Amino acid sequence: MNIITKTWQRYCNWLDEMGLTPENKRCCVPLDERAQKALRAEQTSNTTKK
């Protein structure tokens, strides 16, 4: 199990180095309508909390 944890951590670190973080949310796959609504709702709630 330790090898899986280490491998996962290396993968996560690589994603961070490449700039592929949740804040960037870049992707070439279009979002379906339900996902777009959820993203808008999340962004709206984040702006109202500030």
Backbone as XML, in Angstrom:
<?xml version="1.0"?>
<chain id="A" units="angstrom">
  <residue number="1" name="MET">
    <atom name="N" x="0.822" y="-1.189" z="0.000"/>
    <atom name="CA" x="0.000" y="0.000" z="0.000"/>
    <atom name="C" x="0.868" y="1.256" z="0.000"/>
  </residue>
  <residue number="2" name="ASN">
    <atom name="N" x="2.032" y="1.182" z="0.589"/>
    <atom name="CA" x="2.933" y="2.320" z="0.660"/>
    <atom name="C" x="3.376" y="2.767" z="-0.728"/>
  </residue>
  <residue number="3" name="ILE">
    <atom name="N" x="3.598" y="1.837" z="-1.633"/>
    <atom name="CA" x="4.032" y="2.200" z="-2.990"/>
    <atom name="C" x="2.934" y="2.966" z="-3.721"/>
  </residue>
  <residue number="4" name="ILE">
    <atom name="N" x="1.681" y="2.617" z="-3.466"/>
    <atom name="CA" x="0.566" y="3.331" z="-4.101"/>
    <atom name="C" x="0.517" y="4.765" z="-3.594"/>
  </residue>
  <residue number="5" name="THR">
    <atom name="N" x="0.673" y="4.945" z="-2.303"/>
    <atom name="CA" x="0.651" y="6.281" z="-1.716"/>
    <atom name="C" x="1.780" y="7.138" z="-2.261"/>
  </residue>
  <residue number="6" name="LYS">
    <atom name="N" x="2.982" y="6.584" z="-2.340"/>
    <atom name="CA" x="4.124" y="7.334" z="-2.859"/>
    <atom name="C" x="3.927" y="7.695" z="-4.332"/>
  </residue>
  <residue number="7" name="THR">
    <atom name="N" x="3.425" y="6.744" z="-5.094"/>
    <atom name="CA" x="3.183" y="6.993" z="-6.520"/>
    <atom name="C" x="2.124" y="8.067" z="-6.698"/>
  </residue>
  <residue number="8" name="TRP">
    <atom name="N" x="1.065" y="7.997" z="-5.917"/>
    <atom name="CA" x="-0.002" y="8.992" z="-6.000"/>
    <atom name="C" x="0.535" y="10.377" z="-5.649"/>
  </residue>
  <residue number="9" name="GLN">
    <atom name="N" x="1.356" y="10.471" z="-4.631"/>
    <atom name="CA" x="1.925" y="11.753" z="-4.225"/>
    <atom name="C" x="2.831" y="12.321" z="-5.314"/>
  </residue>
  <residue number="10" name="ARG">
    <atom name="N" x="3.631" y="11.468" z="-5.949"/>
    <atom name="CA" x="4.483" y="11.918" z="-7.052"/>
    <atom name="C" x="3.635" y="12.444" z="-8.203"/>
  </residue>
  <residue number="11" name="TYR">
    <atom name="N" x="2.533" y="11.752" z="-8.494"/>
    <atom name="CA" x="1.622" y="12.161" z="-9.557"/>
    <atom name="C" x="0.999" y="13.525" z="-9.217"/>
  </residue>
  <residue number="12" name="CYS">
    <atom name="N" x="0.539" y="13.692" z="-7.986"/>
    <atom name="CA" x="-0.051" y="14.965" z="-7.560"/>
    <atom name="C" x="0.972" y="16.092" z="-7.633"/>
  </residue>
  <residue number="13" name="ASN">
    <atom name="N" x="2.194" y="15.821" z="-7.230"/>
    <atom name="CA" x="3.256" y="16.831" z="-7.318"/>
    <atom name="C" x="3.532" y="17.206" z="-8.770"/>
  </residue>
  <residue number="14" name="TRP">
    <atom name="N" x="3.524" y="16.220" z="-9.651"/>
    <atom name="CA" x="3.742" y="16.488" z="-11.076"/>
    <atom name="C" x="2.627" y="17.377" z="-11.622"/>
  </residue>
  <residue number="15" name="LEU">
    <atom name="N" x="1.379" y="17.081" z="-11.249"/>
    <atom name="CA" x="0.257" y="17.911" z="-11.692"/>
    <atom name="C" x="0.435" y="19.353" z="-11.227"/>
  </residue>
  <residue number="16" name="ASP">
    <atom name="N" x="0.856" y="19.522" z="-9.977"/>
    <atom name="CA" x="1.089" y="20.867" z="-9.452"/>
    <atom name="C" x="2.189" y="21.582" z="-10.226"/>
  </residue>
  <residue number="17" name="GLU">
    <atom name="N" x="3.272" y="20.871" z="-10.536"/>
    <atom name="CA" x="4.372" y="21.464" z="-11.295"/>
    <atom name="C" x="3.935" y="21.890" z="-12.689"/>
  </residue>
  <residue number="18" name="MET">
    <atom name="N" x="3.027" y="21.132" z="-13.278"/>
    <atom name="CA" x="2.543" y="21.440" z="-14.621"/>
    <atom name="C" x="1.480" y="22.537" z="-14.598"/>
  </residue>
  <residue number="19" name="GLY">
    <atom name="N" x="1.064" y="22.937" z="-13.411"/>
    <atom name="CA" x="0.035" y="23.968" z="-13.298"/>
    <atom name="C" x="-1.371" y="23.431" z="-13.427"/>
  </residue>
  <residue number="20" name="LEU">
    <atom name="N" x="-1.524" y="22.139" z="-13.317"/>
    <atom name="CA" x="-2.838" y="21.518" z="-13.447"/>
    <atom name="C" x="-3.459" y="21.374" z="-12.056"/>
  </residue>
  <residue number="21" name="THR">
    <atom name="N" x="-3.909" y="22.492" z="-11.533"/>
    <atom name="CA" x="-4.494" y="22.518" z="-10.203"/>
    <atom name="C" x="-5.999" y="22.747" z="-10.312"/>
  </residue>
  <residue number="22" name="PRO">
    <atom name="N" x="-6.752" y="22.455" z="-9.269"/>
    <atom name="CA" x="-8.202" y="22.689" z="-9.323"/>
    <atom name="C" x="-8.553" y="24.149" z="-9.600"/>
  </residue>
  <residue number="23" name="GLU">
    <atom name="N" x="-7.702" y="25.074" z="-9.182"/>
    <atom name="CA" x="-7.983" y="26.487" z="-9.421"/>
    <atom name="C" x="-7.929" y="26.840" z="-10.901"/>
  </residue>
  <residue number="24" name="ASN">
    <atom name="N" x="-7.094" y="26.149" z="-11.665"/>
    <atom name="CA" x="-6.952" y="26.457" z="-13.091"/>
    <atom name="C" x="-8.070" y="25.856" z="-13.925"/>
  </residue>
  <residue number="25" name="LYS">
    <atom name="N" x="-8.555" y="24.718" z="-13.565"/>
    <atom name="CA" x="-9.695" y="24.046" z="-14.209"/>
    <atom name="C" x="-9.675" y="24.175" z="-15.726"/>
  </residue>
  <residue number="26" name="ARG">
    <atom name="N" x="-8.568" y="23.836" z="-16.330"/>
    <atom name="CA" x="-8.470" y="23.888" z="-17.781"/>
    <atom name="C" x="-8.647" y="22.487" z="-18.337"/>
  </residue>
  <residue number="27" name="CYS">
    <atom name="N" x="-9.409" y="22.407" z="-19.405"/>
    <atom name="CA" x="-9.661" y="21.105" z="-19.999"/>
    <atom name="C" x="-10.169" y="21.309" z="-21.422"/>
  </residue>
  <residue number="28" name="CYS">
    <atom name="N" x="-9.901" y="20.359" z="-22.280"/>
    <atom name="CA" x="-10.369" y="20.461" z="-23.655"/>
    <atom name="C" x="-11.689" y="19.725" z="-23.849"/>
  </residue>
  <residue number="29" name="VAL">
    <atom name="N" x="-12.207" y="19.129" z="-22.802"/>
    <atom name="CA" x="-13.468" y="18.396" z="-22.892"/>
    <atom name="C" x="-14.593" y="19.343" z="-22.494"/>
  </residue>
  <residue number="30" name="PRO">
    <atom name="N" x="-15.590" y="19.508" z="-23.359"/>
    <atom name="CA" x="-16.680" y="20.408" z="-23.008"/>
    <atom name="C" x="-17.504" y="19.852" z="-21.841"/>
  </residue>
  <residue number="31" name="LEU">
    <atom name="N" x="-17.994" y="20.752" z="-21.017"/>
    <atom name="CA" x="-18.831" y="20.351" z="-19.895"/>
    <atom name="C" x="-20.275" y="20.201" z="-20.354"/>
  </residue>
  <residue number="32" name="ASP">
    <atom name="N" x="-20.953" y="19.197" z="-19.816"/>
    <atom name="CA" x="-22.370" y="19.085" z="-20.133"/>
    <atom name="C" x="-23.142" y="20.169" z="-19.380"/>
  </residue>
  <residue number="33" name="GLU">
    <atom name="N" x="-24.394" y="20.312" z="-19.679"/>
    <atom name="CA" x="-25.188" y="21.400" z="-19.121"/>
    <atom name="C" x="-25.244" y="21.347" z="-17.592"/>
  </residue>
  <residue number="34" name="ARG">
    <atom name="N" x="-25.392" y="20.161" z="-17.041"/>
    <atom name="CA" x="-25.471" y="20.005" z="-15.591"/>
    <atom name="C" x="-24.162" y="20.449" z="-14.925"/>
  </residue>
  <residue number="35" name="ALA">
    <atom name="N" x="-23.031" y="20.090" z="-15.526"/>
    <atom name="CA" x="-21.735" y="20.476" z="-14.978"/>
    <atom name="C" x="-21.529" y="21.986" z="-15.083"/>
  </residue>
  <residue number="36" name="GLN">
    <atom name="N" x="-21.993" y="22.586" z="-16.157"/>
    <atom name="CA" x="-21.870" y="24.035" z="-16.317"/>
    <atom name="C" x="-22.680" y="24.768" z="-15.251"/>
  </residue>
  <residue number="37" name="LYS">
    <atom name="N" x="-23.892" y="24.280" z="-14.977"/>
    <atom name="CA" x="-24.722" y="24.894" z="-13.938"/>
    <atom name="C" x="-24.056" y="24.775" z="-12.575"/>
  </residue>
  <residue number="38" name="ALA">
    <atom name="N" x="-23.484" y="23.618" z="-12.283"/>
    <atom name="CA" x="-22.815" y="23.416" z="-10.995"/>
    <atom name="C" x="-21.609" y="24.332" z="-10.875"/>
  </residue>
  <residue number="39" name="LEU">
    <atom name="N" x="-20.862" y="24.502" z="-11.945"/>
    <atom name="CA" x="-19.690" y="25.374" z="-11.933"/>
    <atom name="C" x="-20.103" y="26.829" z="-11.716"/>
  </residue>
  <residue number="40" name="ARG">
    <atom name="N" x="-21.160" y="27.261" z="-12.399"/>
    <atom name="CA" x="-21.646" y="28.628" z="-12.207"/>
    <atom name="C" x="-22.114" y="28.846" z="-10.768"/>
  </residue>
  <residue number="41" name="ALA">
    <atom name="N" x="-22.814" y="27.867" z="-10.212"/>
    <atom name="CA" x="-23.292" y="27.985" z="-8.835"/>
    <atom name="C" x="-22.121" y="28.073" z="-7.869"/>
  </residue>
  <residue number="42" name="GLU">
    <atom name="N" x="-21.081" y="27.291" z="-8.100"/>
    <atom name="CA" x="-19.888" y="27.319" z="-7.251"/>
    <atom name="C" x="-19.206" y="28.674" z="-7.344"/>
  </residue>
  <residue number="43" name="GLN">
    <atom name="N" x="-19.081" y="29.197" z="-8.551"/>
    <atom name="CA" x="-18.427" y="30.490" z="-8.729"/>
    <atom name="C" x="-19.248" y="31.599" z="-8.087"/>
  </residue>
  <residue number="44" name="THR">
    <atom name="N" x="-20.565" y="31.513" z="-8.190"/>
    <atom name="CA" x="-21.433" y="32.510" z="-7.579"/>
    <atom name="C" x="-21.316" y="32.467" z="-6.061"/>
  </residue>
  <residue number="45" name="SER">
    <atom name="N" x="-21.295" y="31.273" z="-5.496"/>
    <atom name="CA" x="-21.195" y="31.170" z="-4.039"/>
    <atom name="C" x="-19.819" y="31.639" z="-3.556"/>
  </residue>
  <residue number="46" name="ASN">
    <atom name="N" x="-18.782" y="31.427" z="-4.355"/>
    <atom name="CA" x="-17.451" y="31.899" z="-3.975"/>
    <atom name="C" x="-17.366" y="33.422" z="-3.993"/>
  </residue>
  <residue number="47" name="THR">
    <atom name="N" x="-18.022" y="34.058" z="-4.926"/>
    <atom name="CA" x="-17.964" y="35.515" z="-5.011"/>
    <atom name="C" x="-18.800" y="36.162" z="-3.920"/>
  </residue>
  <residue number="48" name="THR">
    <atom name="N" x="-19.871" y="35.517" z="-3.489"/>
    <atom name="CA" x="-20.706" y="36.096" z="-2.435"/>
    <atom name="C" x="-20.069" y="35.931" z="-1.071"/>
  </residue>
  <residue number="49" name="LYS">
    <atom name="N" x="-19.189" y="34.954" z="-0.906"/>
    <atom name="CA" x="-18.529" y="34.726" z="0.378"/>
    <atom name="C" x="-17.410" y="35.722" z="0.637"/>
  </residue>
  <residue number="50" name="LYS">
    <atom name="N" x="-16.859" y="36.321" z="-0.400"/>
    <atom name="CA" x="-15.699" y="37.223" z="-0.258"/>
    <atom name="C" x="-16.086" y="38.550" z="0.308"/>
  </residue>
</chain>
